[in-house]
Amino acid sequence: MIAQTPPMGWNSWDCYGAAVTEDIVLKNADYMAAHLKPFGWEYVVVDIQWSRANAQDHSYEPFAELTMDEYGRLTPAVNRFPSAKGGAGFRPLADYVHSLGLKFGIHIMRGLPRMAAHRRLPVADSSCFCHLAADAHSICAWNPDMYGLRCNTPDAKAYYDSIFRLYAAWGVDFVKCDDIAREYPHCRKEIELISGACRNCGREIVLSLSPGPAPLEQAEHLKQYANMWRITDDFWDDWSLLKAMFERAEKWCIHAGPGHWPDADMLPLGALRQCEDPESRSRFTPAEQRTMMTLWCIMRSPLMIGGELTKNDEATLSLLTNGDVLGMLKDSFCARPLRTLPEESAWLAPRRDGRGFYAALFNLSDRKRTVSLSAEDAECAALSGRELWSGKPVRKTGVLHAALAPHDAAVYLLK
């Protein structure tokens, strides 16, 4: 089974929007291989509109011309991805990423290009047609490129099968499918078609569904048909969004497990919004960045870095290479909040090997605050261990007190 632990990688959206280019992807892949790979980071994901030649930022151009093959399958714009020339698609870029010991991913929108339907293109390796698969009434509210599919037709199944066969031939390891996770019940059948095409394409591909919030009542359906799904709309570097994530994490954490992971979205760390301002960096304070990393790791969300990696400073790099904190993704299970109040939160997660447990304490208030954990809370006689951000030891005690700055967090490995 794929995605036995939450996927970890980099995605181009937060830093480059729709405008990422091949040279940028290569540089970030090189950085990941050199600095992050030993800590479990492995996916390099090209986000939205890689088939649009003139993409410049985070915005979308209505009815933009997209590059595609004769079967209505989008292909990389060669002015942005030169190695795709001659019909090579993403294969050369994926091969390079694989040569670094990493994995390669792409973004797609659900459905097929409107242009493919209007031109009545055939579907590859079938007697079906794009215009028969397309549902002109199923459109995205925020991106004008695609039509959803008439999922009760053989043409729809044939089209999804055709694109995932292409992605498998390119060497794709990860597909982020957009405009779908929150679209229940309308897209329920479309999720099933996409999942079937992904699982039967001849290659192991992680399937990620966006954007959120996915409906909590659809958790079992999502677990059956996807490897990860968004529990929130786009997450950015805003404290109000981070504080609100605690409620979402509490509701979704029980559904995290091998092969299926509730996704709290990308980590807006480091150099963001590079198309708009090359000097732009995350608006999160250092304390808020620790809180975000701690919550994502203890709830076992997938981790996708949103910043331009080559501009990481030492502080950002230290967040991404703390092996003890990242270890919660693989070593813990059954995380749960002890309490989440307006001004604080406390979480526990046992280790799989039975050697202790993780405890995370969060100050959600706007002033300094001491957040406490008792041995009784943890159902043990006494607490001892160490704090994982600072490395400071915890002497045997009946009550653990963490004096935290506003919006800060501490996380412990305790016995």
N, C-alpha and C positions, 0 to 999 in steps of 0.2 A: 504494500500500500504506500502511495506517495504521501508527502506532507505528514510524516509521522510526528514531527515537531513543527511549530509555527515557522513558516517560511521567513527568511531574513534576506534583505537585499536593498537595492537602490532603485528609485523610480524618478524619471525625468520631469514629472509634472510641476512640482513645487518650484523648481529652479528655472525651467525653460518652457513651461506650458506646452503648446502645440509645436514649438519651434526648434526642438532639439535636433542636432545634426550628428552625423556619423563620427566626426572627429571628437565631439563632446562625449559621446557614448564610449569611444575607445579610451579616452583619458580617464573617465570615471571607472571603467573596468580595470585599467592598469592600477589605479589607486586602490581599488578594492582588493585586488590580488596582492598588492604589496603590503597593505596596512590592516585590512579588515578580515580577509579570508580566514586567518587562524582562529578568529573568534566566532566563526559560524556564518558570516555574511557571504552569500553566494549568488543571488539573483541580480541581474542587470536588466532593467525593464524599460523599454521605449514606450512612452505614453502616447496620447491621442494624436491623430491626424498625421501620422508619418507618411501618408500618401498624398498630402497636400503640398505642392511645390512652394507656395508663397507664404507659408505660416510664419508669423513673426513674434507672437506673444501668447498670452493666455486666452485670447479672444477667438471667436469662430466667425468665418466669413459665410454668410448665407449662400447656399448653392455653389460652393467653391468647386472648382474643377479638381477631381481626384484622379490619381493614376490607378489604372486597373488593367487586368488582362482581358482576353477575349471572352472569358467566362464570368465576368462581373466580380472577380476577386481582387480586392485592393492589393496594390504592390507598392513598395517604397518609392518615394519620389527620388529620382537619381541625382538631382541637383543637391539634395540634402544627404543622401546615402549613396555615394558614388559606386560602392562595391556591388550595388544591386543592378548595375547595368547589364544588358544582354539577357534579361529575364532571370538573373540569379536570385532575385528577391533578397531576403535576409540571411540566406545561407552563408555567405562569406563573413558577415558580421557575427553570426552565431558561432561559426567555426573559430573565429578569433577569441571570442569570449570563452568558448570551451577549452581552447588551448591554454588558457590561464587557470584552468581548473574550476571555472565558474559556470553558471547557467544563464540562459538568455530568455527574456520574456518580451511580450508585446501587449499593447492595448488594442481592443476592438470595441466597436459599438455593436449592439444586437442588431440583427437584420442584415439587409444588403443595401448597397448604394442606390440611391434613387436613380442615378444615371443608368445603372445596369437594368433597372426595370423599364425606364423610358425607352431604352435602346433595344429592349426585348432580347437580351443576350441569352444564349443557352447556358445551362448548368453543366460543368465539366463532368465527363464520364457518365452521362445520363441522357435520357430523352426529355428532360425537364427544362423549364425556362424561368428566368429571373422574374419576369412580369407576372407569371402565374404563382410564384412563391410570395411576392410582395403584397403587403397589406397597406394600402395608401392611407388608411385611417389610423394606423399604428405608428405614430411618429414621436420623436423625442421632443420634449418641451424646450430644451436648451441647446440642442445641436441639430442642424438642418440636413445632415449628410445622408441619413438612412431612412428606409422604411422597415418596420418590423415585418415579421413573416406570418403568412396564413398557415398556422402550425398543423392544421388538419390535412394538409396537402402533401403528396409525395415530393412536390417541387421544393417545399421548405426543408424537408429532411435531406434531400439530395444536395441542396445548397450548403447547409451547415456541414454535412459530411465532406463536401468538396473543399471548403476552406480549411477544415482541420487536417485533411490529408496534405494540403499545401503547407500548413504550418509544421506538420511533422517532417515533411521533406526539407523544410528550411532548418530544422534542428531546434525548433522552439520548445522551451521547457516550462513556460509559464504564460498563461493567457488571462489578462484582466478584461472581463466583458462588462461593458458599461451600459447605463440606462436600463437596468434590469432588476437589481436587488430589492428595490422598494416598490416595484411595479406589480405586486400581487393585487388581485388575482389574475390580472390581464396577461401577465407574462409567465404564469406557472408552467404551461405547456412548452413555451419557448425555452425556459430553463432546462426542462427535461430533454428537449432536442439537442440543445447545445452540449449538455453533459454527455449524452449518448455519443455525439460526434467526437467529443474530446476523448472519451474513454475507448473508443473503437478506431482511433486513427493510426494505431500502430506505434505510438510513442507515449511515454509517460509525461503528461502535461498537467501541471497544477492549474486548476480552474478557480479563478477569483471573480466574485460578482460585486459590482458597484452600481450606483452609489447607494448609501443608506439614507435613512434608517430602514433596514430590512424589518419586516413585521415579526415581532417576537413569536406570535402564534404560528409562524411558518418555520420555526426552528428545525423540526424534524425533517421537513421537506428539504430545507437548505442543507442539512447534514447528509442527506442521502444523495444530493445531486451536485454539491460543490465542495471544494476544499477550504474555501474561505469566503466570507461575505461581510460586507460593510454594515456596521451597526450605527453609523452616523453619516450625515452629509459630509461634504468636504471639510476636513479638519485643518485649521490654520493656527498660527501662533497668537492666540487670543486667550487670556486667562479664563474668560467666561465659558469658552468652549471646553477648555480642559476641566474646569470644575464640574461642568455638566456631564462629563464623561464618567464620573463616578457612579451616577445613577444607571447609565447604560451598562457599565461594567458589572454592576451588581446583578442586573437582570440576565445578562448573557453568559456570565462566567461558567455556569453549570453546563453549558453546551460545548465547552472547549474540550477537545480530545483528539487522539491520533486520526489524521485524515480530514478533520473538519474544525475550523477555527473561526470564531467571531472576530472580526477585523475592526479595530478602532481607528484605522486609517494611518496615513503616512506620518512620519516624524518630521515636523517642520523645524529642522535644526540646521545651523550653519548658514551658508550663503543661499538665500532664497530669491525668487523674482528677478533672476539675472537679466531677462530680456528688458525689463522696465528700468532696472537700476543695478549695474554690476557691483555696487558697493552695499547693496541691501543684505541684511542679515536677520536672523530670527529675532522677533520681538519678545520672545520668552526670556525671562530672567534666568540666571544660572539655577536658582532654586526651582523655578517652574520646569526647567528642563529635567532636573533630577526627579521631580514629581511625575512628569510624563513618562520617563523611562522606567521608573519604578512601577507605576500602575500598569503600563503595557506589558512589562515582563511578568509581574505576579499574576495578572489575569490571563497570561499567555496569548496575547494578541500577536498576529504576524507583525514583523518589524520591517518597514520600508522607509529608508532614509530619503528625505525630500530635498536636501541641499546639494549644491555643487561640491563634490567630495574634495576636489583638488584645492579648494579654498578653506578646508577645515583648519581651525586653529587648534592649539593643544587642548583647550578645554572641551571642544566638541569631540575631538578624537578620543579623549579620555572617557567620555560618556559612552562611546560606541565600542570601546575595547575593555570595558570592565567585565572580565570573564565571570566573576562571581555573581554579578547582577544578571548578566545574560544567561547564566546557568539555570536560572529559574525556569526558562522556557523548556528545558530538557529534563531537569531534575525534579520538578515539582508536579503536583497534580491536585485536582479538587480544591482550587483556591476559593476562598469565600471571605466576604467582609464580616468582621465581627460587629462593626457599627459604621455607619456613615451619617454624620450629623452636619448641620450647616457649617460648622467651624473645624471639623476634624473627621478623619476616617482611619480605620485600622483593619488590616487584612491578614489572614493566615493562609499558608499553603504547606502541607506536609511534603517531605522529600520522598521520592519513590523508593529509595534504598532504605528507608526507615531510620536514617541517621539524622534525626532532628527535623526542624521545620523552618520555614521562612516567615517572618513577620514584617509587615510594612506599616509604618505610621506616617500620616499625612497631616500637615497643618493647612487647612483650607481657608483660614481666616487671613485678614489683612494686617495682623499684628503678630508679634512673637507669641509663641504658645508652646506649652509643654504638653505633649501627647503621651499617654501612658498605656502600658500593657502589663497585666498581672499574670502571674503564673496560673492563677485560677482560670483566667480567660483562655489560656493555652492548654488547660487541663493537664498541668504537670506540677511537680513539687516546687521547682525553682527554675530560674532562667539563667543561662550562661551561653556565651558564644562571641560573635563579633558583628559590628556594623559593616556593611559591604561597600559603601561609598568611601568611608574614611579608613576602614581597616581597624578601627579601635575595638579593643576587647570589651566584652560585657562580663563583669564578675558575677558570681553566683548571687542572685537576688530574687526576691519575691515579687517585686514590681519594677518594671523597666520604664524609665522616664526619658523621653527624647525632647530636648529643648530645641525647637525648630523656628527658623526665620519664617516670615510670611510666605505662604505658598510652597514651603519646602517639604522634603520627605527624608525619612531614614528607613533603611531596610536591613534586617538582621537575619543571620543564620544562627539559630538557637538550638539548644538541646534541652 
